Amino acid sequence: MSALAFRVESVAFWAPSLPGWPIARAAFRGEGAPVDPPARRPAPEILAPAERRRAPDSVALALEVASAAVRESGRDPASLPSIFTSAHGDLAVNDYMCTTLANQPTLLSPTRFHNSVHNAAAGYWTIATGCRAASSALSAFDASFAAGLLEAATQCVADDRAVLLVAFDVQATGALASVTASEGLLATALVIAPAGASSRGPLFEATLVPGSSAAVALRSEAARALAGNGMADALPFLEALALGATGPIELPLSPMLSLRLDS
C-alpha cells in the first residue's frame, strides 16, 4: 500500500500510575516519576452524574482520554469520526455476564448487559457529544492499538479529515483471568489529521510491511510497568511521541504483517 501520511494533533493518556499525558510524557522521558499512591479511576465530566456512577471502568477510561484529546486539539467532538479499539472490551463486565448466566440467569442486569458489548464506549461517547459522524469499534487482540491506528490513518487520508482514535483495556478478573491476561487500567487517545499545511503536530507515514516484527523494546521503566495490560502495544508509539523520536517503529499486526511508522 502507499504510505499514509498523518499528523498527531493531540495525545491523551491515563493509567493509575500516570494519570494524564503530561505526567506520562515526563515519566516516559525519564524526567518524572509515576504518582504514588496510584490515582483512582477517572470520572469523566462529559457524562451525567448518574451515568458516571454506573459506567464500567472501560467506558470511564475511554471517555476520559477521548475528552482530553479532543479538548487539546481544539476540535468539535460532534464532528469527529472515531475509532474505538480494545483488545478485550470490559473483562469485569463479561466475567459478571458469564457467571450470572451460568448460575442465576434471571438476575442478569440489563445495564450490565448493554455495557458488555464491544462498542459500549463508542456509544456512550457519541451520545454524550451528540456526534453523528461515523464511529467504529474494533479488536485485534495483542495488536489492537496497531490495528486501530491503521484504521484511523486510513480513514484520515481517504476522507481528508481529522479522526479520533481511542484505545483502552482493563484488568482481567474472575475465571476469564485464567485464559486472558490483562493487568491494571490503561487508555490513550489521539486526534490525527491529514498532513496538510493547516494541520499541526508531528508527522508520521504509515506503511504495511510483510512479516511480523519483534515486539518493540520499551525504553522507560514507567512504560515497562504497564506492559501487562491488553493495550500495551500502544506504549512504544507513546514513548516515541514523548521523546520526539525520529527513527522508524514497527508494530506487529499479525504473524504475516507489521505496521511501520516513520517520522
C-alpha angles and dihedrals in degrees: 000000000000117000115273109221118202141151127230103229098179141001132204128184139179135183127144091253094041107034102181139013096262090057093042094046092053092048093048088053092050090244097109142025135238115266119263121234095032117247122258118247114289123260105213110217091210088078124075112251094256093049090045090058094047098043115107122236093264093057094043091052095045096048093045094057095036091055092047094049094048092045091052091049093054091226129134109259091208091064101045122101109222141209118200115193130183132162094216112005112220106340094184092056092045091050089051090049093051094045094048094046090051096047113020110004094172089064094060111136115234089210093054090045093058089045090056096068116100095239095050094111091048090051093051090049097050093046094047094049098035088236116167096174118113117288128191133188119200143168133198101168110234091002096053096118093047091048091048093049091049091051092047093048091048093052092043093055097037094050097031093228140109119272133198116225118194121185125181146152136179138206122292112240139180122001092340089065089069092063104024123053120209128137130200128333126304133166138163135177133195133190106210125188138187115280094251133131091262093058127085136200134061116327122233134181117208122202135168116240127189119252132034114279122218116262110276112251112242115235103204133059089225091060094042089056089062097046094105093068121101091241094053092120087076093063100080091053092046091050089051090052091048093048097040088235116185101191122100122269123204117201118192115244099173139334087280105036143046136189112234118202119195123185 
